[in-house]
């Protein structure tokens, strides 16, 4: 199913998701939501990786932003954003056994990214047109960091995950929301 249809079927949880969903649909209809990084607004895929019991979440300590954060990244030409999210989780955490709790979109966000240095080169400020998926993994499975992107990877309790971020907007608007939405996805026993 194409992204436009998936976004049309997505039911927003709050006003932020409703407004960002509408903006994403307008950009897609205008052909302004590319899968590559060249444009100042481009598609990304993120993952809220939870334990089967839904009581823990996997975060990585992001080198550029000096903060614990969710996993994910650029679509890099991939049109299937769920596949991109799974790829990013595997690359950033070393997890091999990670699966979608649902193949549906879990959340949508339009995220501002300030200009920064990456691998010795300046990256201009831009927008991430982000689609988030709810994924599941075993907290006992081995994880590893990806040194060019993160310096640590670890599991946190749900409230600990929110508190571990040093980015207040993400704490309030993104991570708290993602945890709140978990009530609709009962634990797997």
C-alpha positions in Angstrom: 0.0 0.0 0.0 1.4 3.4 -0.9 2.1 6.0 1.8 -0.6 8.4 0.7 -3.3 5.7 1.2 -1.7 4.6 4.5 -1.8 8.2 5.8 -5.4 8.6 4.6 -6.3 5.5 6.7 -4.3 6.6 9.7 -6.5 7.9 12.6 -4.7 10.7 14.5 -4.4 10.4 18.3 -4.2 14.1 19.0 -4.1 17.5 17.3 -0.4 17.4 16.5 -0.9 14.1 14.6 -4.0 15.5 12.8 -2.2 18.7 11.6 1.0 16.9 10.7 -0.9 14.2 8.8 -2.8 16.9 6.8 0.5 18.6 6.0 2.1 15.4 5.0 -0.8 14.6 2.7 -0.6 18.0 1.1 3.2 17.6 0.5 2.7 14.1 -1.0 -0.1 15.4 -3.3 2.2 18.2 -4.5 5.1 15.8 -5.0 7.1 17.6 -2.3 7.8 14.6 0.1 10.9 13.0 -1.4 12.5 9.8 -0.1 16.0 11.1 -0.6 17.9 13.6 1.6 18.5 16.2 -1.1 15.4 18.4 -0.4 15.0 20.5 2.7 12.0 18.4 3.6 12.2 14.7 3.2 10.7 11.4 4.5 12.1 9.6 7.5 11.0 6.5 9.4 11.2 6.0 13.1 10.5 3.2 15.5 9.1 3.0 19.0 10.7 -0.3 20.0 8.9 -1.9 22.9 9.2 -5.1 24.9 6.5 -7.8 24.4 5.2 -6.8 27.9 4.9 -3.1 26.7 6.8 -2.0 29.8 10.2 -1.1 28.3 11.4 0.9 25.3 14.7 0.7 23.4 16.6 4.0 23.0 20.0 5.0 21.6 22.2 7.9 22.8 22.4 10.1 19.7 25.8 11.6 19.2 24.7 14.7 17.3 22.0 15.7 19.7 23.6 14.5 22.9 20.3 12.8 24.0 18.7 9.5 24.4 16.2 9.1 21.5 14.1 6.7 19.5 15.7 4.8 16.6 15.1 5.6 13.0 16.4 7.7 10.1 16.2 8.7 6.5 14.2 6.7 3.9 17.2 6.9 1.6 15.1 6.1 -1.5 13.1 3.4 0.3 9.3 3.9 -0.4 8.3 1.3 2.1 8.8 3.2 5.3 8.1 0.2 7.6 11.1 -1.5 5.9 13.2 1.6 6.4 12.3 1.7 10.1 13.2 -2.0 10.5 16.5 -1.4 8.7 17.3 1.6 10.9 16.6 -0.3 14.1 18.8 -3.2 13.0 21.6 -0.8 11.9 21.5 1.4 15.0 21.0 -1.3 17.7 22.3 -4.5 16.2 19.0 -6.2 17.0 18.2 -8.9 14.4 14.9 -10.2 15.8 12.6 -7.1 15.7 9.1 -7.3 14.4 6.2 -4.9 13.8 3.5 -5.0 16.5 1.3 -3.7 13.7 2.1 -2.9 10.0 0.0 0.2 10.4 1.4 3.6 10.9 1.8 4.2 14.7 2.4 8.0 14.6 3.3 10.9 12.3 5.4 13.9 13.0 7.0 16.8 11.1 10.3 17.4 12.9 12.7 20.3 12.6 16.4 19.5 12.5 18.8 22.3 13.2 22.0 22.6 11.1 24.8 20.4 12.4 28.0 18.6 11.5 27.9 15.0 10.5 31.0 13.0 9.6 33.0 16.3 9.2 30.5 17.9 6.9 27.9 20.6 7.5 24.2 19.5 7.1 21.8 22.4 6.6 18.7 22.8 8.8 15.8 20.8 7.3 12.5 19.0 8.1 11.9 15.3 8.7 8.5 14.3 7.4 8.4 11.4 9.8 6.3 8.2 10.0 6.7 6.1 13.2 6.0 2.4 13.5 5.5 0.4 16.7 8.0 -2.5 16.8 8.8 -5.2 19.3 11.9 -6.9 20.4 13.2 -9.0 23.3 15.1 -6.9 25.9 17.3 -9.9 26.6 18.6 -9.9 23.0 22.1 -8.5 22.5 22.4 -4.9 21.4 25.3 -2.8 20.2 25.9 0.8 19.3 26.6 2.3 15.9 29.6 4.5 16.7 29.1 6.9 13.8 25.5 7.7 15.1 25.2 6.7 18.7 27.4 5.8 21.7 25.0 3.7 23.7 21.9 1.6 23.2 19.7 0.5 26.1 16.3 -0.5 27.4 14.3 1.9 29.7 11.1 1.8 31.6 8.4 3.9 29.8 8.7 6.9 32.1 12.5 6.5 32.3 12.6 6.7 28.5 10.8 10.1 28.5 13.0 11.4 31.3 16.2 10.2 29.6 15.7 12.6 26.7 17.3 16.0 27.1 15.0 17.5 24.5 11.9 18.9 26.2 9.8 19.1 23.1 10.4 15.4 22.3 9.7 14.5 26.0 6.3 16.3 26.0 5.1 16.0 22.4 6.6 12.8 21.1 7.8 10.3 23.6 4.9 10.8 26.1 2.5 10.5 23.2 4.1 7.3 22.0 3.9 5.8 25.5 0.2 6.9 25.8 -0.7 5.2 22.6 0.6 1.9 23.9 -2.7 1.3 25.8 -4.2 0.3 22.4 -1.7 -2.5 22.0 -2.0 -5.1 24.8 1.1 -6.9 26.0 2.0 -10.2 24.3 2.3 -13.0 26.8 
